[in-house]
Amino acid sequence: MEGSKNVFLIGPMGVGKSTIGRHLSDLLGLRFLDSDQELERRTGVSIPWIFEIEGEEGFRRRESQIIEELAHREGVVLATGGGAVLREENRACLSAHGFIVYLEASLETLLERTRRDRHRPLLQQGDPRAALEALIAVRHPLYLGLADLVISTDRRSATAVAHEVARHVGPENHENVQA
């Protein structure tokens, strides 16, 4: 959809940004992008590997470059990494270029969705519950401050959440959306 407003999905790891984003992009007729997947594609290595070699700061630098580029495209649904909101430049870029949806879920839901995932470096050391609680404590206010819309994904299918987001995005983006 030429000239369409972008939709950016923010929220903690395990909330469903990528899955919901794919459904939402289909509903809105927009291109789906995932900043983490794009970073892995471009570097040819996994995010855990980047964390191991360059640390979180190196990863965040690379993430900011990807977000800067992808947010400037038109007609995209972009799923961001859970920590993308930590950098002011990412928050400013996302705010300037699209409609921001904070997908949230309870700590229990996030723990259940991430418990077998070995692809999340920030949950691989120590107690995952304590790690998630600490991440949420820092990031939740940033997500809230940035969001144009907040939607819970607890006990809901990705399709149902995508339909709800599509109804809120605005008529210019969802003339084909079925209620």
Order of alpha helices (4+ residues) and beta strands (2+ residues): beta-alpha-beta-alpha-alpha-beta-alpha-beta-alpha-alpha-beta-alpha
